[in-house]
Amino acid sequence: MKKIRVLVVDDSLFLRRNLPRILESDPEIEVVGTAADGAEGLQKVKELRPDVVTLDLMMPVMDGLTALKHIMREAPTSVVIVSATSREGARVTLEALALGAIDFVTKPSGPVSLDIHTVRGELVEKIRTAYASKIKIAAGVDVTRDRFRAIVQDLTQDLTGFPKPVRSVVGGRFQRRLIAIAASTGGPMALQHLLTRLPADLNAGLVVVVHIAVGFTHALVDRLDELSQITVREAEDCAPITPGVALVSPAGVHLTVARSPAGSGCRASVGLVARLRSEPSDTLHRPSANVLFHSIANCCAAETCGVILTGMGDDGALGLRAIHEGGGYTVAQDEATSVVYGMPRRAVELGGVDISLPLDQIAAEIIRATADVGR
């Protein structure tokens, strides 16, 4: 059986000694080397050609972010960030995801984390996901990596001249006044690409669920708001949903949509409002895309364009189908541009998707969906 070959890059001697033991407790993983800083890590990536790199961010000589830029340019490899959480650390981690890292694992108790064994399951799962993702090298350079590299470069270009989708099936009586977006693995990068291509005068409000660890939402929102023409905010309970504003669910709670004032409990607002809830408590993810989408299906499906982006698992697939069956318009990111084609695939399989599009064409389709009826 071919094992997943992993390189561990971390300036902590404790972690360089113990992470290999923890990872190799899984029979499918082999740690082929360790490195104490980004420069050594880059050298060993070129020498050892691992399948996956676990990369710390705060290191001497060459920090992890600089090392990641060199890795992606000189020896593209799947990378999982393993770093401590702080406000600055969260910002740098999200920058790393935008540069092409597949996912991240938060060290449980600081840079050294003597209790690193407590995140073994998460580490192993994300290493397997990174290995299986289409951004890894399998034989030569994967076409998906080239497309994502082009997408990242495109983020710095003018936001005019949107590409036309393969087809458009927007129609029906209702203008889509609400855009509901869900994403998981690869989501921060996909959201950055999508939201930065939407105009400030977008004729719809947005609600966003992304699977991300507690402590990272604020940094993600700050980054998206800084780069986007639309306004991006962290959702608050009873916040009105207004055109040109994206409300991102905080990590650790569910985001839902209700119509106010009737039945929403938000007397100060009229129209659609965001609600934050702790229940249901038995979902795999909190926030859950299914919880968001089902709430929309119950109050305003026909006014909604639902979008499901890259992600592992099936969260959002049932809810997107409910929006579709209620007269909403539904879009899925296609397989070629998804870091992990799990959530979109399941949504397509369940028959809840009107159209699948490459990531770089979804913004244009959203603009079409929100244009005045009768255009």
MARRO-577839 format. One record per residue (C-alpha): residue number from 1; residue in one letter; x, y, z. Coordinates in steps of 0.001 Angstrom, whole numbers, plus 500000, padded with zeros to 6 digits. Example, Ala and Ser with C-alpha at 12.3 -4.5 7.8 and 13.67 -1.06 7.14 Angstrom:
seq->1&type->A&x->512300&y->495500&z->507800
seq->2&type->S&x->513670&y->498940&z->507140
This chain:
seq->1&type->M&x->500000&y->500000&z->500000
seq->2&type->K&x->501377&y->503384&z->498993
seq->3&type->K&x->501661&y->505665&z->501984
seq->4&type->I&x->501113&y->509421&z->502103
seq->5&type->R&x->504590&y->510943&z->502357
seq->6&type->V&x->504608&y->513916&z->504745
seq->7&type->L&x->507226&y->516559&z->505536
seq->8&type->V&x->506882&y->518307&z->508924
seq->9&type->V&x->508151&y->521922&z->509053
seq->10&type->D&x->508143&y->523501&z->512517
seq->11&type->D&x->510675&y->525394&z->514620
seq->12&type->S&x->509608&y->523534&z->517792
seq->13&type->L&x->511974&y->520639&z->518534
seq->14&type->F&x->509206&y->518991&z->520559
seq->15&type->L&x->506859&y->519025&z->517579
seq->16&type->R&x->509524&y->517870&z->515125
seq->17&type->R&x->510038&y->514855&z->517372
seq->18&type->N&x->506418&y->514146&z->518263
seq->19&type->L&x->504375&y->515067&z->515205
seq->20&type->P&x->506007&y->512265&z->513165
seq->21&type->R&x->505097&y->509738&z->515860
seq->22&type->I&x->501540&y->510980&z->516016
seq->23&type->L&x->501088&y->511002&z->512252
seq->24&type->E&x->502735&y->507623&z->511702
seq->25&type->S&x->500315&y->506052&z->514163
seq->26&type->D&x->498086&y->506076&z->511089
seq->27&type->P&x->499191&y->503190&z->508839
seq->28&type->E&x->498612&y->505252&z->505689
seq->29&type->I&x->501065&y->508027&z->506607
seq->30&type->E&x->504864&y->508095&z->506467
seq->31&type->V&x->506858&y->511127&z->507647
seq->32&type->V&x->509798&y->511395&z->505271
seq->33&type->G&x->511540&y->514309&z->506983
seq->34&type->T&x->511400&y->517345&z->509244
seq->35&type->A&x->512672&y->520912&z->508968
seq->36&type->A&x->513245&y->523623&z->511578
seq->37&type->D&x->512475&y->526701&z->509443
seq->38&type->G&x->511006&y->527720&z->506115
seq->39&type->A&x->514309&y->527783&z->504230
seq->40&type->E&x->515184&y->524251&z->505292
seq->41&type->G&x->511613&y->523210&z->504576
seq->42&type->L&x->511760&y->524563&z->501029
seq->43&type->Q&x->515036&y->522729&z->500413
seq->44&type->K&x->513601&y->519454&z->501681
seq->45&type->V&x->510420&y->519851&z->499640
seq->46&type->K&x->512621&y->519959&z->496538
seq->47&type->E&x->514797&y->517055&z->497695
seq->48&type->L&x->512194&y->514704&z->499158
seq->49&type->R&x->509147&y->515555&z->497014
seq->50&type->P&x->506601&y->514804&z->499767
seq->51&type->D&x->502910&y->514408&z->499012
seq->52&type->V&x->501914&y->516791&z->501810
seq->53&type->V&x->503729&y->519390&z->503924
seq->54&type->T&x->502619&y->520419&z->507411
seq->55&type->L&x->503831&y->523996&z->507762
seq->56&type->D&x->504159&y->526240&z->510799
seq->57&type->L&x->503862&y->529958&z->510067
seq->58&type->M&x->505889&y->531681&z->512773
seq->59&type->M&x->509484&y->530482&z->512269
seq->60&type->P&x->513002&y->531999&z->512168
seq->61&type->V&x->515221&y->532358&z->509078
seq->62&type->M&x->512252&y->532088&z->506699
seq->63&type->D&x->508693&y->532300&z->507998
seq->64&type->G&x->506002&y->529933&z->506828
seq->65&type->L&x->504187&y->532414&z->504604
seq->66&type->T&x->507356&y->533198&z->502664
seq->67&type->A&x->508172&y->529502&z->502436
seq->68&type->L&x->504672&y->528778&z->501121
seq->69&type->K&x->505070&y->531341&z->498342
seq->70&type->H&x->508333&y->529694&z->497278
seq->71&type->I&x->506874&y->526180&z->497506
seq->72&type->M&x->503897&y->527055&z->495328
seq->73&type->R&x->506112&y->528753&z->492776
seq->74&type->E&x->509108&y->526385&z->492738
seq->75&type->A&x->507820&y->522960&z->493834
seq->76&type->P&x->503988&y->522992&z->494083
seq->77&type->T&x->502893&y->520667&z->496879
seq->78&type->S&x->499778&y->520232&z->499004
seq->79&type->V&x->500248&y->522147&z->502267
seq->80&type->V&x->498373&y->521957&z->505578
seq->81&type->I&x->499086&y->524863&z->507926
seq->82&type->V&x->499717&y->523834&z->511556
seq->83&type->S&x->500035&y->526990&z->513618
seq->84&type->A&x->499039&y->528702&z->516865
seq->85&type->T&x->495951&y->530913&z->517031
seq->86&type->S&x->496106&y->534650&z->517662
seq->87&type->R&x->494521&y->537617&z->515950
seq->88&type->E&x->497678&y->538111&z->513890
seq->89&type->G&x->498085&y->534352&z->513473
seq->90&type->A&x->494546&y->534077&z->512116
seq->91&type->R&x->495227&y->536807&z->509569
seq->92&type->V&x->498415&y->535112&z->508373
seq->93&type->T&x->496711&y->531709&z->508237
seq->94&type->L&x->493988&y->533091&z->505982
seq->95&type->E&x->496621&y->534678&z->503770
seq->96&type->A&x->498253&y->531254&z->503526
seq->97&type->L&x->494947&y->529718&z->502411
seq->98&type->A&x->494607&y->532430&z->499773
seq->99&type->L&x->498095&y->531528&z->498533
seq->100&type->G&x->497128&y->527890&z->498015
seq->101&type->A&x->497376&y->526009&z->501314
seq->102&type->I&x->494653&y->523358&z->501417
seq->103&type->D&x->493572&y->523733&z->505042
seq->104&type->F&x->494831&y->524477&z->508542
seq->105&type->V&x->494942&y->522907&z->511983
seq->106&type->T&x->495190&y->525100&z->515056
seq->107&type->K&x->497779&y->524115&z->517645
seq->108&type->P&x->495744&y->523477&z->520795
seq->109&type->S&x->497866&y->525399&z->523310
seq->110&type->G&x->500341&y->527715&z->521655
seq->111&type->P&x->503450&y->527412&z->519490
seq->112&type->V&x->504869&y->524315&z->521232
seq->113&type->S&x->501583&y->522605&z->522216
seq->114&type->L&x->502633&y->519684&z->524397
seq->115&type->D&x->499076&y->518423&z->523906
seq->116&type->I&x->499366&y->518244&z->520099
seq->117&type->H&x->498109&y->514648&z->520288
seq->118&type->T&x->494617&y->516004&z->521004
seq->119&type->V&x->494268&y->517160&z->517386
seq->120&type->R&x->495585&y->513910&z->515877
seq->121&type->G&x->492262&y->513030&z->514249
seq->122&type->E&x->491919&y->516449&z->512648
seq->123&type->L&x->495517&y->516400&z->511438
seq->124&type->V&x->495204&y->512971&z->509849
seq->125&type->E&x->491894&y->513822&z->508198
seq->126&type->K&x->493216&y->517050&z->506690
seq->127&type->I&x->496426&y->515414&z->505506
seq->128&type->R&x->494345&y->512785&z->503725
seq->129&type->T&x->492157&y->515499&z->502213
seq->130&type->A&x->495219&y->517429&z->501059
seq->131&type->Y&x->496648&y->514292&z->499494
seq->132&type->A&x->493414&y->513532&z->497678
seq->133&type->S&x->492759&y->517092&z->496540
seq->134&type->K&x->493229&y->518093&z->492953
seq->135&type->I&x->495843&y->520667&z->493797
seq->136&type->K&x->498424&y->518008&z->494679
seq->137&type->I&x->500997&y->516717&z->492219
seq->138&type->A&x->500036&y->513296&z->490931
seq->139&type->A&x->501980&y->513063&z->487709
seq->140&type->G&x->503306&y->516336&z->486392
seq->141&type->V&x->501399&y->519531&z->487074
seq->142&type->D&x->497673&y->519091&z->487632
seq->143&type->V&x->495553&y->521252&z->485339
seq->144&type->T&x->493469&y->522285&z->488354
seq->145&type->R&x->496504&y->523798&z->490035
seq->146&type->D&x->497188&y->525873&z->486939
seq->147&type->R&x->493613&y->527120&z->486952
seq->148&type->F&x->493734&y->528032&z->490637
seq->149&type->R&x->497050&y->529812&z->490138
seq->150&type->A&x->495437&y->531841&z->487358
seq->151&type->I&x->492493&y->532606&z->489642
seq->152&type->V&x->494795&y->533857&z->492403
seq->153&type->Q&x->496628&y->536087&z->489944
seq->154&type->D&x->493302&y->537342&z->488618
seq->155&type->L&x->492382&y->538648&z->492073
seq->156&type->T&x->494690&y->541600&z->491494
seq->157&type->Q&x->493187&y->542503&z->488136
seq->158&type->D&x->490389&y->544892&z->487284
seq->159&type->L&x->486954&y->543528&z->488193
seq->160&type->T&x->485460&y->544417&z->484817
seq->161&type->G&x->484889&y->542119&z->481876
seq->162&type->F&x->483195&y->539222&z->483658
seq->163&type->P&x->483435&y->535980&z->481676
seq->164&type->K&x->480191&y->534561&z->480318
seq->165&type->P&x->478978&y->531294&z->481821
seq->166&type->V&x->478517&y->528198&z->479684
seq->167&type->R&x->474778&y->528774&z->479902
seq->168&type->S&x->472306&y->530719&z->481978
seq->169&type->V&x->468957&y->529420&z->483109
seq->170&type->V&x->467956&y->532377&z->485239
seq->171&type->G&x->464278&y->532973&z->484739
seq->172&type->G&x->460891&y->532798&z->486353
seq->173&type->R&x->458843&y->535501&z->488002
seq->174&type->F&x->461183&y->536409&z->490842
seq->175&type->Q&x->464233&y->538593&z->490975
seq->176&type->R&x->466804&y->537009&z->493267
seq->177&type->R&x->467178&y->539469&z->496139
seq->178&type->L&x->469095&y->537109&z->498426
seq->179&type->I&x->472359&y->535297&z->497682
seq->180&type->A&x->473142&y->532410&z->500047
seq->181&type->I&x->476646&y->530935&z->499835
seq->182&type->A&x->478180&y->527900&z->501539
seq->183&type->A&x->481787&y->526690&z->501467
seq->184&type->S&x->484161&y->524437&z->503379
seq->185&type->T&x->487630&y->523135&z->502457
seq->186&type->G&x->489139&y->525666&z->500060
seq->187&type->G&x->486357&y->528070&z->500992
seq->188&type->P&x->488315&y->531139&z->502116
seq->189&type->M&x->490140&y->531305&z->498782
seq->190&type->A&x->486966&y->530612&z->496797
seq->191&type->L&x->485046&y->533273&z->498725
seq->192&type->Q&x->487831&y->535783&z->498166
seq->193&type->H&x->487700&y->535177&z->494451
seq->194&type->L&x->483913&y->535289&z->494262
seq->195&type->L&x->483124&y->538251&z->496526
seq->196&type->T&x->485845&y->540475&z->495070
seq->197&type->R&x->484189&y->540165&z->491660
seq->198&type->L&x->480798&y->541450&z->492821
seq->199&type->P&x->479986&y->545165&z->492329
seq->200&type->A&x->479223&y->547516&z->495212
seq->201&type->D&x->475758&y->548189&z->493799
seq->202&type->L&x->474769&y->544517&z->493698
seq->203&type->N&x->470987&y->544405&z->493845
seq->204&type->A&x->470836&y->541721&z->496575
seq->205&type->G&x->471979&y->540969&z->500091
seq->206&type->L&x->474240&y->538023&z->500865
seq->207&type->V&x->474490&y->535483&z->503682
seq->208&type->V&x->477548&y->533262&z->503926
seq->209&type->V&x->478367&y->530071&z->505807
seq->210&type->V&x->481948&y->528809&z->505762
seq->211&type->H&x->483320&y->525987&z->507884
seq->212&type->I&x->486146&y->527622&z->509818
seq->213&type->A&x->487549&y->527306&z->513323
seq->214&type->V&x->486412&y->529559&z->516152
seq->215&type->G&x->488693&y->532597&z->516326
seq->216&type->F&x->489160&y->532949&z->512562
seq->217&type->T&x->485886&y->534510&z->511429
seq->218&type->H&x->486864&y->538080&z->512287
seq->219&type->A&x->490128&y->537847&z->510349
seq->220&type->L&x->488329&y->536316&z->507366
seq->221&type->V&x->485686&y->539053&z->507378
seq->222&type->D&x->488326&y->541789&z->507659
seq->223&type->R&x->490237&y->540350&z->504710
seq->224&type->L&x->487168&y->539940&z->502510
seq->225&type->D&x->485868&y->543415&z->503356
seq->226&type->E&x->489240&y->545012&z->502595
seq->227&type->L&x->489473&y->543350&z->499183
seq->228&type->S&x->485835&y->543545&z->498058
seq->229&type->Q&x->483712&y->546318&z->496587
seq->230&type->I&x->480696&y->545041&z->498500
seq->231&type->T&x->480609&y->545402&z->502292
seq->232&type->V&x->481468&y->542251&z->504260
seq->233&type->R&x->480452&y->541996&z->507926
seq->234&type->E&x->480254&y->539364&z->510619
seq->235&type->A&x->476570&y->538525&z->511046
seq->236&type->E&x->474770&y->539672&z->514184
seq->237&type->D&x->471421&y->538472&z->515436
seq->238&type->C&x->468522&y->540392&z->513846
seq->239&type->A&x->470843&y->542194&z->511400
seq->240&type->P&x->468841&y->543320&z->508340
seq->241&type->I&x->469855&y->541757&z->505035
seq->242&type->T&x->470492&y->544656&z->502680
seq->243&type->P&x->471740&y->544979&z->499071
seq->244&type->G&x->475485&y->545013&z->498599
seq->245&type->V&x->476250&y->543649&z->502083
seq->246&type->A&x->477502&y->540133&z->502826
seq->247&type->L&x->476839&y->538766&z->506336
seq->248&type->V&x->479241&y->535972&z->507295
seq->249&type->S&x->478202&y->533574&z->510029
seq->250&type->P&x->480449&y->533559&z->513107
seq->251&type->A&x->482117&y->530208&z->513765
seq->252&type->G&x->480385&y->528149&z->516436
seq->253&type->V&x->476773&y->529228&z->515782
seq->254&type->H&x->474196&y->528657&z->513077
seq->255&type->L&x->473099&y->531406&z->510715
seq->256&type->T&x->469484&y->531412&z->509518
seq->257&type->V&x->467250&y->533804&z->507589
seq->258&type->A&x->463764&y->534909&z->508658
seq->259&type->R&x->461209&y->537392&z->507457
seq->260&type->S&x->460655&y->540279&z->509856
seq->261&type->P&x->458627&y->541335&z->511703
seq->262&type->A&x->456254&y->538371&z->511281
seq->263&type->G&x->457549&y->535412&z->513253
seq->264&type->S&x->461192&y->536437&z->513392
seq->265&type->G&x->461388&y->538012&z->516847
seq->266&type->C&x->463217&y->541024&z->515402
seq->267&type->R&x->460776&y->543883&z->515777
seq->268&type->A&x->463134&y->546674&z->514782
seq->269&type->S&x->463645&y->545387&z->511226
seq->270&type->V&x->461358&y->544945&z->508253
seq->271&type->G&x->462208&y->542486&z->505504
seq->272&type->L&x->464702&y->539639&z->505630
seq->273&type->V&x->466914&y->539417&z->508703
seq->274&type->A&x->469777&y->537208&z->509858
seq->275&type->R&x->469236&y->535121&z->512975
seq->276&type->L&x->471967&y->533401&z->515007
seq->277&type->R&x->471075&y->530152&z->516794
seq->278&type->S&x->472845&y->527510&z->518875
seq->279&type->E&x->470394&y->524798&z->517821
seq->280&type->P&x->470390&y->522248&z->516374
seq->281&type->S&x->473366&y->521083&z->518415
seq->282&type->D&x->473828&y->517712&z->516704
seq->283&type->T&x->475054&y->518943&z->513316
seq->284&type->L&x->478556&y->518026&z->512160
seq->285&type->H&x->479277&y->521690&z->511448
seq->286&type->R&x->478281&y->524857&z->513248
seq->287&type->P&x->477480&y->526921&z->511260
seq->288&type->S&x->475753&y->524410&z->509006
seq->289&type->A&x->474962&y->525137&z->505373
seq->290&type->N&x->471929&y->522850&z->505577
seq->291&type->V&x->470521&y->524833&z->508513
seq->292&type->L&x->470947&y->528092&z->506596
seq->293&type->F&x->469518&y->526762&z->503339
seq->294&type->H&x->466518&y->525083&z->504980
seq->295&type->S&x->465631&y->528326&z->506789
seq->296&type->I&x->465673&y->530111&z->503433
seq->297&type->A&x->463549&y->527391&z->501828
seq->298&type->N&x->460977&y->527982&z->504564
seq->299&type->C&x->460734&y->531746&z->504117
seq->300&type->C&x->461984&y->533022&z->500777
seq->301&type->A&x->463218&y->530288&z->498429
seq->302&type->A&x->461882&y->531860&z->495240
seq->303&type->E&x->463727&y->535109&z->495979
seq->304&type->T&x->467055&y->533342&z->496483
seq->305&type->C&x->470095&y->532328&z->494503
seq->306&type->G&x->471808&y->529547&z->496452
seq->307&type->V&x->475492&y->528835&z->495809
seq->308&type->I&x->477498&y->525854&z->497033
seq->309&type->L&x->481270&y->526040&z->496731
seq->310&type->T&x->484209&y->523717&z->497299
seq->311&type->G&x->484093&y->521551&z->500406
seq->312&type->M&x->484419&y->518077&z->501842
seq->313&type->G&x->481336&y->516102&z->502834
seq->314&type->D&x->477715&y->516836&z->501987
seq->315&type->D&x->476692&y->519806&z->504136
seq->316&type->G&x->474323&y->522041&z->502218
seq->317&type->A&x->473233&y->519510&z->499602
seq->318&type->L&x->469810&y->518781&z->501094
seq->319&type->G&x->469192&y->522430&z->501915
seq->320&type->L&x->470143&y->523568&z->498419
seq->321&type->R&x->467692&y->521057&z->496975
seq->322&type->A&x->464987&y->522519&z->499216
seq->323&type->I&x->465701&y->526011&z->497837
seq->324&type->H&x->465633&y->524590&z->494303
seq->325&type->E&x->462297&y->522856&z->494906
seq->326&type->G&x->460891&y->526088&z->496347
seq->327&type->G&x->461587&y->527984&z->493123
seq->328&type->G&x->465040&y->529320&z->493935
seq->329&type->Y&x->467968&y->529376&z->491519
seq->330&type->T&x->470919&y->527191&z->492497
seq->331&type->V&x->474562&y->527182&z->491438
seq->332&type->A&x->477384&y->524764&z->492256
seq->333&type->Q&x->481117&y->525167&z->491760
seq->334&type->D&x->482311&y->522645&z->489211
seq->335&type->E&x->484677&y->519757&z->489871
seq->336&type->A&x->487613&y->521196&z->487928
seq->337&type->T&x->487959&y->524273&z->490148
seq->338&type->S&x->486928&y->522760&z->493501
seq->339&type->V&x->489719&y->522022&z->495953
seq->340&type->V&x->487480&y->519220&z->497226
seq->341&type->Y&x->484464&y->518285&z->495102
seq->342&type->G&x->482370&y->516912&z->497937
seq->343&type->M&x->479602&y->519353&z->498847
seq->344&type->P&x->478957&y->520443&z->495234
seq->345&type->R&x->479020&y->516856&z->493980
seq->346&type->R&x->476409&y->515725&z->496501
seq->347&type->A&x->474189&y->518698&z->495694
seq->348&type->V&x->474325&y->517774&z->491996
seq->349&type->E&x->473641&y->514105&z->492761
seq->350&type->L&x->470527&y->515042&z->494763
seq->351&type->G&x->469161&y->517077&z->491859
seq->352&type->G&x->469305&y->520408&z->493651
seq->353&type->V&x->471571&y->522302&z->491220
seq->354&type->D&x->470401&y->524329&z->488228
seq->355&type->I&x->473887&y->524926&z->486875
seq->356&type->S&x->477506&y->523977&z->487666
seq->357&type->L&x->480118&y->526594&z->486817
seq->358&type->P&x->483848&y->527190&z->487204
seq->359&type->L&x->484654&y->529447&z->490138
seq->360&type->D&x->485650&y->532297&z->487860
seq->361&type->Q&x->482172&y->532373&z->486255
seq->362&type->I&x->479950&y->532276&z->489344
seq->363&type->A&x->480077&y->536008&z->490089
seq->364&type->A&x->478762&y->536816&z->486622
seq->365&type->E&x->475890&y->534398&z->487106
seq->366&type->I&x->475024&y->535959&z->490462
seq->367&type->I&x->474896&y->539373&z->488795
seq->368&type->R&x->472513&y->537983&z->486173
seq->369&type->A&x->470335&y->536410&z->488840
seq->370&type->T&x->469987&y->539706&z->490714
seq->371&type->A&x->469321&y->541873&z->487662
seq->372&type->D&x->465877&y->543414&z->487229
seq->373&type->V&x->463201&y->541041&z->485989
seq->374&type->G&x->462402&y->541677&z->482350
seq->375&type->R&x->465971&y->542746&z->481448
